[in-house]
Amino acid sequence: MNDLRRSLTLGSLTMIAIGSTIGSGIFRTPGRIAEAVHLPEYVLLIWVLGGMAALAGALTFAEMGSMFPKAGGLYVYLKESYGDSVGFLYGWYILFISTSGSIAALAVVCAEHLLLLLGVEDGGTWVVPMAAGITIGLTVVNLFGVDVGGWMAQVFTSAKLLGLVVLILAGMAWALPEVAEANRQSVFANTPPRYFWSAFGTAFVGVLWSYGGWQHASFMAGEVQNPQRNVPRAMIFGAGAVTLAYVLANVAYMRLLPMEQIAASKTVAADALGALTPWGRKFMALVITLSTFGTTAIYCMTAPRMYYAMATDGLFFKKLSEVHPRWRTPMNAMIVQGIWAVVLLLFWGTFESLIDYVTFMDWIGLALAGASIYVFRRRMPDAPRSYRTLGYPVTPLIFIGISTWFVVATLVESPGKALAGFSVMLLGGLVYYFVFRNRQA
């Protein structure tokens, strides 16, 4: 028997969708966004637009999740709509760029804040070794079954949501009057950015990074109870909950810190709660540690299901289709991903470098996957669908348009960021052409 075990509930899968989205972004990127667009209303607008993009994507992918209730998620959608070559390249990208790079980046943030909690003020030399240890440890833990991974997703997602709730309630209940006065007198907080569209594009990079991740719920479809019903609901519930949390968190930031201070900060959450109480910084450091630890754990668990599905289809290395006889997990796929994440850690080393490596091509794949719905509506109009995209055909178009705009804006503003990703994808194309093009499942 070489099948995955269907034991994830709707609650567990929703927590995976939320937990894989709320990682480092809402704690790391608000400063960059405020620095780019200046005005509080612009900041809130861009977070709302990001939430609309995430929800439009979830509504779109939910229909395809109901059509293909098996492991692999976006790989399956792309393979079925565009053919083996595109499906292979997406899975190749997920392994060698997106998920492994995200695991490495999240582990770095987790290590930085864990060192802060331990009282190590200058722990730079320890960050990469500790991040590698976190990555290896979480890979090993997830080998012991999807129930363990689902339990971790619920525990750590609950912890990070609790931390966000504390931050939001603090901002709503104890807004500092001096903050409002500082914003009224601030030229920065009352002057729109000089180059609006450029500033908007720069800010949106951080927003879309923060909202990315809800699609990981689709990777787990092969291990979900009643997947036709629960996969769509988990993605929609997850995207909606994250949008609400992010908008409210930014309102809290702006009630506790002046806009200029937000724009200058790389630790906005800790600074905001620290403005109210001496223990605020330590508390938020704990929340961020738990948040990034939990998200790293989810990424270690979810994406290997895609490599497993590809290998089962004969479109990836056969050893990755092997399932552990006792724990029913794609053991080899998880180990390969963990090893490559550690390699990326050793090669890139910093959060910023790792994110530059990941973000650009992530949204190319998402845009292509979103466009798959039009292909399926034309080719398979009568296929069983337990859910049909609300607002079709406009909803997918919103998601595709925002994703495409982000890719173009990033290419124009920072062309160097695309080079590494393009190089890896070129290698993947060569591997497909010479190794997998004529293989059968």
C-alpha positions in Angstrom: 0.0 0.0 0.0 1.5 3.4 -1.1 -1.4 5.8 -0.2 -1.5 8.8 2.1 -3.9 8.7 5.1 -7.0 10.8 5.0 -7.2 12.1 8.6 -7.1 15.9 8.4 -10.4 17.7 9.4 -11.7 21.0 8.2 -10.5 22.6 11.4 -6.9 21.3 10.9 -6.8 22.3 7.3 -8.1 25.8 8.0 -5.4 26.2 10.6 -2.9 25.0 8.0 -4.2 27.7 5.5 -4.0 30.4 8.2 -0.8 29.2 9.7 1.0 29.0 6.4 0.0 32.6 5.6 0.7 34.3 8.9 4.4 33.9 9.3 6.9 36.8 9.3 5.2 39.2 6.9 2.7 41.0 9.2 5.6 41.5 11.7 8.3 42.4 9.2 6.8 44.3 6.2 4.6 47.1 7.7 7.6 49.4 8.0 8.6 49.0 4.4 5.0 49.6 3.3 4.6 52.8 5.5 7.9 54.1 4.2 6.7 53.7 0.6 3.2 55.2 0.8 3.4 57.5 3.8 -0.4 58.1 4.5 -2.3 55.9 7.0 -5.2 55.6 4.6 -2.9 54.4 1.8 -1.5 51.8 4.1 -4.9 50.4 5.0 -6.0 50.6 1.4 -3.1 48.5 0.2 -3.6 45.9 2.9 -7.3 45.7 2.0 -6.4 45.3 -1.7 -3.9 42.5 -0.8 -6.7 40.8 1.1 -9.0 41.1 -1.9 -6.3 39.4 -4.0 -5.9 36.6 -1.5 -9.7 36.1 -1.2 -10.1 36.2 -5.0 -7.3 33.6 -5.3 -8.9 31.4 -2.6 -12.3 31.6 -4.3 -10.7 30.6 -7.6 -8.6 27.8 -6.4 -11.5 26.5 -4.3 -13.3 25.4 -7.4 -10.3 23.5 -8.7 -9.7 22.0 -5.3 -13.2 20.6 -5.4 -12.5 19.2 -8.9 -9.2 17.5 -8.1 -9.4 16.3 -4.5 -6.0 14.6 -4.4 -2.5 15.4 -3.2 -0.5 18.0 -5.2 -2.7 21.1 -5.3 -1.5 23.7 -7.8 0.8 21.2 -9.5 -2.3 19.1 -10.4 -4.2 22.2 -11.7 -1.3 23.3 -13.9 -0.6 19.8 -15.2 -4.2 19.1 -16.0 -4.7 22.5 -17.7 -1.4 23.1 -19.5 0.3 19.7 -19.7 3.1 17.8 -18.1 5.9 20.3 -18.8 4.2 23.2 -17.0 3.2 20.9 -14.1 6.8 19.7 -13.8 8.3 23.2 -13.9 5.9 24.4 -11.2 6.8 21.5 -8.9 10.5 22.0 -9.7 10.2 25.7 -8.8 8.3 24.9 -5.5 11.1 22.5 -4.4 14.2 24.4 -5.5 13.0 28.0 -5.0 9.7 28.8 -3.4 9.0 26.5 -0.4 12.6 25.6 0.4 13.5 29.2 0.2 10.6 30.2 2.4 11.4 27.6 4.9 15.0 28.9 5.1 13.8 32.5 5.4 11.2 31.7 8.1 13.8 29.7 10.1 16.1 32.7 10.0 13.5 35.0 11.5 12.6 32.3 14.1 16.2 31.9 15.1 16.7 35.7 15.4 13.8 36.1 17.7 14.6 32.9 19.7 18.1 34.3 20.3 16.5 37.6 21.5 14.3 35.7 23.9 17.4 33.9 25.2 19.0 37.2 25.9 21.7 36.9 23.1 21.9 40.5 21.9 24.6 39.9 19.2 23.8 36.4 18.0 24.5 36.9 14.3 27.0 34.1 14.0 24.4 31.7 15.6 21.5 32.6 13.4 22.3 30.3 10.4 23.3 27.2 12.5 20.2 27.6 14.7 18.0 28.1 11.6 19.4 24.9 10.1 18.7 23.1 13.3 15.1 24.3 13.3 14.7 23.2 9.7 16.1 19.7 10.3 14.2 19.3 13.5 10.8 20.2 12.0 11.4 18.0 9.0 12.1 15.0 11.3 9.0 15.8 13.4 6.8 15.9 10.3 8.0 12.5 9.2 5.9 11.0 12.1 2.6 11.5 10.4 0.1 14.1 9.1 -1.7 14.0 12.5 1.4 15.3 14.2 1.7 18.1 11.5 -2.0 18.9 11.8 -1.7 19.1 15.6 1.3 21.4 15.4 -0.5 23.6 12.9 -3.4 24.0 15.3 -1.2 24.7 18.3 1.2 27.2 16.8 -1.5 28.9 14.7 -3.6 29.4 17.7 -0.6 30.8 19.6 0.2 33.3 16.8 -3.5 34.3 16.5 -3.6 34.9 20.3 -0.6 37.2 20.0 -2.2 39.1 17.1 -5.4 39.4 19.2 -3.5 40.8 22.1 -1.8 43.3 19.8 -5.0 44.3 18.2 -6.9 44.7 21.5 -4.1 46.7 23.0 -4.1 49.1 20.0 -7.9 49.5 20.2 -8.1 49.9 23.9 -5.0 52.0 24.7 -4.4 54.3 21.7 -1.7 56.8 22.6 -2.9 60.4 22.3 0.6 61.6 21.5 0.6 59.3 18.4 -2.4 61.1 16.9 -0.8 64.5 17.6 2.5 63.4 16.1 0.8 62.3 12.9 -1.2 65.5 12.6 2.1 67.5 12.8 4.1 65.2 10.6 4.9 66.2 7.1 5.7 62.6 6.2 2.3 61.3 7.4 0.4 63.9 5.4 2.3 64.0 2.2 1.6 61.4 -0.6 4.6 59.7 -2.2 6.0 61.6 -5.0 6.0 58.7 -7.5 2.7 57.1 -6.5 2.7 54.0 -8.7 6.3 53.2 -8.1 5.7 53.5 -4.3 2.5 51.5 -4.6 4.4 48.7 -6.3 7.2 48.7 -3.7 4.6 48.5 -0.9 2.7 45.7 -2.6 5.7 43.5 -2.7 5.6 43.3 1.1 1.8 42.9 1.2 1.7 40.0 -1.3 4.6 38.3 0.5 2.5 38.6 3.8 -0.6 37.2 2.2 1.0 34.3 0.4 0.6 30.8 1.8 -3.1 30.0 2.0 -2.8 27.8 -1.2 -0.7 25.3 0.8 -4.1 23.9 2.0 -4.6 22.5 -1.5 -1.4 20.5 -1.3 -2.9 18.4 1.5 -6.1 17.4 -0.4 -4.9 13.7 -0.5 -5.0 13.5 3.3 -8.2 15.5 4.0 -11.6 14.0 5.1 -14.3 14.9 2.5 -11.8 16.9 0.4 -14.4 18.2 -2.2 -16.1 20.1 0.7 -13.2 20.8 3.1 -10.4 22.0 0.8 -12.4 24.9 -0.7 -13.8 25.9 2.7 -10.4 25.9 4.3 -8.8 28.1 1.7 -11.7 30.6 1.8 -12.0 30.7 5.6 -8.2 31.0 5.8 -7.9 33.9 3.4 -10.8 35.7 5.0 -9.5 35.3 8.6 -6.0 36.5 7.6 -7.3 39.6 5.8 -9.3 40.6 8.9 -6.3 40.0 11.2 -3.9 42.0 9.0 -6.1 45.0 8.5 -6.9 45.2 12.3 -3.2 44.7 13.1 -2.2 47.7 11.0 -4.9 49.8 12.7 -3.3 48.8 16.0 0.2 49.7 14.8 -1.0 53.2 13.7 -2.7 53.8 17.1 0.4 53.0 19.0 3.2 54.3 16.9 3.6 57.5 14.7 3.8 56.8 11.0 7.4 57.9 10.8 8.4 55.5 13.5 6.5 52.6 11.8 8.3 53.5 8.5 11.7 53.3 10.2 11.1 50.1 12.1 11.9 46.5 11.2 10.2 45.2 14.3 6.9 47.1 14.2 4.9 44.6 16.3 7.5 44.5 19.2 7.9 48.3 19.0 4.1 48.9 19.1 3.4 46.7 22.2 6.7 47.9 23.7 5.3 51.4 23.6 2.6 50.3 26.1 4.5 48.1 28.5 8.1 47.1 29.2 7.3 43.4 28.6 5.7 44.1 25.3 8.8 43.6 23.2 9.6 40.3 24.8 6.0 39.1 24.4 5.9 40.0 20.7 9.4 38.3 20.2 7.8 35.2 21.7 4.8 35.5 19.4 7.0 36.0 16.3 9.2 33.0 17.4 6.1 30.8 17.7 4.6 32.2 14.5 7.6 31.6 12.3 8.2 28.2 14.0 4.7 27.1 13.2 4.7 28.3 9.6 8.1 26.6 9.0 6.6 23.4 10.3 3.6 23.7 8.0 5.8 24.3 5.0 7.9 21.3 5.9 4.7 19.2 5.9 2.7 20.5 2.9 4.8 21.0 -0.2 6.4 17.4 -0.1 2.9 16.2 -1.0 3.3 17.9 -4.3 6.6 16.2 -5.0 5.0 12.9 -4.0 2.2 13.5 -6.5 4.6 14.4 -9.2 6.7 11.3 -8.6 3.6 9.2 -8.6 2.7 10.6 -12.0 6.1 9.7 -13.3 7.1 13.4 -13.5 9.7 13.5 -10.8 12.3 11.2 -9.3 10.6 7.9 -8.4 12.1 7.7 -4.9 10.0 10.7 -3.9 6.8 8.7 -4.4 7.7 6.3 -1.6 5.6 6.5 1.5 6.8 5.4 5.0 5.2 2.1 5.7 4.3 3.0 9.3 3.7 6.8 9.3 2.2 7.0 5.8 4.2 10.2 5.0 6.2 11.0 1.8 9.4 10.5 3.7 12.0 10.9 0.9 10.2 14.0 -0.5 10.3 15.7 2.9 14.0 14.8 3.5 15.1 16.2 0.1 13.2 19.4 0.7 14.8 19.8 4.2 18.3 19.2 2.8 17.9 21.8 0.0 16.5 24.4 2.5 19.6 24.0 4.6 21.8 24.4 1.4 19.9 27.7 0.7 20.5 28.8 4.3 24.2 28.2 3.9 24.4 29.9 0.5 22.2 33.0 1.1 22.2 33.4 4.8 20.0 36.4 5.4 16.2 36.9 5.4 16.3 39.6 2.8 18.5 37.6 0.3 16.2 34.5 0.7 13.1 36.5 0.1 14.6 38.1 -3.0 15.3 34.6 -4.2 11.7 33.5 -3.6 9.1 36.2 -4.3 9.3 37.1 -8.0 8.5 33.7 -9.5 6.0 32.7 -6.8 3.4 34.9 -8.3 4.0 33.8 -11.9 3.0 30.3 -10.8 0.0 31.6 -8.9 -1.2 33.7 -11.9 -0.9 30.6 -14.2 -2.8 28.4 -11.7 -5.5 31.0 -11.4 -5.9 31.2 -15.2 -6.4 27.4 -15.2 -10.1 27.9 -14.1 -10.9 29.3 -17.6 -9.3 26.2 -19.2 -11.3 23.8 -17.0 -14.6 25.7 -17.6 -14.1 25.4 -21.3 -12.7 21.8 -21.5 -14.6 20.2 -18.6 -17.9 22.2 -18.3 -19.8 19.2 -16.9 -17.1 17.9 -14.5 -18.4 17.4 -10.9 -17.8 20.6 -8.9 -19.0 20.8 -5.3 -18.1 24.5 -5.3 -18.2 27.0 -8.2 -16.2 30.3 -8.0 -18.3 33.2 -6.7 -18.3 36.1 -9.2 -16.9 34.0 -12.1 -15.4 35.2 -14.5 -14.5 38.5 -12.7 -13.1 37.0 -9.5 -10.3 35.0 -11.2 -9.6 38.0 -13.4 -9.0 40.2 -10.3 -6.5 37.6 -8.9 -4.7 37.1 -12.3 -4.5 40.9 -12.9 -3.0 41.7 -9.5 -0.6 38.8 -9.7 0.5 39.8 -13.2 0.9 43.5 -12.2 3.1 42.4 -9.2 5.4 40.3 -11.5 5.8 43.1 -14.0 6.4 45.8 -11.3 9.0 43.6 -9.7 10.7 42.9 -13.0 10.9 46.7 -13.8 11.9 47.8 -10.3 14.4 45.0 -9.4 15.3 43.0 -12.5 18.3 41.4 -10.6 15.9 39.5 -8.3 14.5 37.5 -11.2 17.9 36.3 -12.4 18.4 33.5 -9.9 14.9 32.2 -10.3 15.1 32.2 -14.1 18.4 30.3 -13.9 16.9 27.6 -11.7 13.9 27.3 -14.0 16.1 27.0 -17.1 17.9 24.1 -15.4 14.5 22.6 -14.6 13.5 22.8 -18.2 16.6 21.0 -19.3 16.0 18.2 -16.7 12.4 17.8 -17.9 13.5 17.7 -21.6 16.3 15.1 -21.1 14.9 13.0 -18.2 11.1 13.2 -17.8 9.7 14.2 -21.2 9.0 10.7 -22.3 8.4 9.0 -18.9 5.0 7.5 -18.0 3.5 7.2 -14.5 
